Amino acid sequence: MTRVYNFSAGPAMLPEEVLRQAQAEMLDWHGSGMSVMEMSHRGKEFMSIAEKAEADLRELMAIPTNYKVLFLQGGASAQFAMIPMNLIGRTGEADYFRTGSWSKKAISEAKHFGGVKVTVDSEHDGRFTSVPAADGFAVSSDAAYVHYTPNETIEGVEFPYVPATGAVPLIADMSSTILSRPVDVSKFGLIYAGAQKNIGPAGLTIVIVREDLIGEPLDGTPTMFKYATHADNGSMYNTPPTYGWYLAGLVFEWLKSIGGLAGMAAVNERKASALYRAIDASGFYNNPVDPVCRSWMNVPFTLANPELDGDFLKGAGEAGLKTLKGHRSVGGMRASIYNAMPEQGVETLIQFMAEFERTRG
Ligand SMILES: *Cc1c(COP(=O)(O)O)cnc(C)c1O
């Protein structure tokens, strides 16, 4: 068996240790005689898996006790609607930062439910390559919340700071950056993330929400779209994504074993800076993002001669470096180097890039 280095933006690589443990436990979880997939979500075995996963996530992120952790479905995309359904009612308006493709989607969905003020728009010449300075935006006094996307997965733009929004709750789509480094959860009203980048398999969505924000959904909000429904029932109002929840728990254990988020951040910082250094040192590869907000997780780059894109991808694939094709809206390449991408994978990519430039550039 040969495992490749998979640079997909999501679903993405999982730690090999996690996959091996899941394999070992597949047919008989801890002497239960069942796979986790076959267990009742209300039985004591699964309850212990669920509670351990939540406790480990709380420990990893130092989540304060006045926050609920919800294990939901529907992806980050369902949150684009659930957030305004549950939170915009207080004033009827919310502020949104428009910094790339995912925040654009969040904005267009929120418009169905209330007033949206775009207080930051970093698009220039049709591209997103920067974020405002930490003091470069104002918070509307009548905003029910401020929504932003700390890491724009498609453009490879990551905020180097947490925006200060005063008393107005800050909401973050952390889908492609959660668990990549420590964050101060108390600065946020709500954090959400689809699992398939840094948490586990697709199909699970994690929401971390401050308790006082849970209660007042818009009239007519369906039961399944109310945070209160899930908060009041331990995310078991209906059948939760049990296997994804279990695998997320294994990923949390893995993160703890490598030094938690501080340990993970050190590795991520090394991986990203090595790759950006290689791109910047070459005359052949280019990353267009302002260096102060280059993403640790998603590194888009172009070749000086786009006619060589196909040959680059073919050669990379033969070297075991897969899924490097850039998003169609940006072109070129994109290396997504989430938590589970080994340092060796990034080193192998850098070596391949140097060799390709030497022989073809
Ligand atoms: C991947 C991604 C999404 C979409 O997630 P789904 O789980 O597919 O709905 C939303 N926001 C960001 C920042 C993402 O990276």
The ligand as an ORCA input file, in Angstrom:
! r2SCAN-3c Opt
* xyz 0 1
  C     -15.144     24.321      2.879
  C     -15.654     25.601      3.409
  C     -17.031     25.859      3.515
  C     -18.077     24.900      3.036
  O     -18.206     23.845      3.887
  P     -19.328     22.713      3.684
  O     -19.103     21.891      4.898
  O     -19.036     22.023      2.398
  O     -20.647     23.382      3.672
  C     -17.419     27.063      4.073
  N     -16.528     27.964      4.498
  C     -15.205     27.747      4.394
  C     -14.249     28.786      4.889
  C     -14.734     26.558      3.852
  O     -13.406     26.344      3.764
*
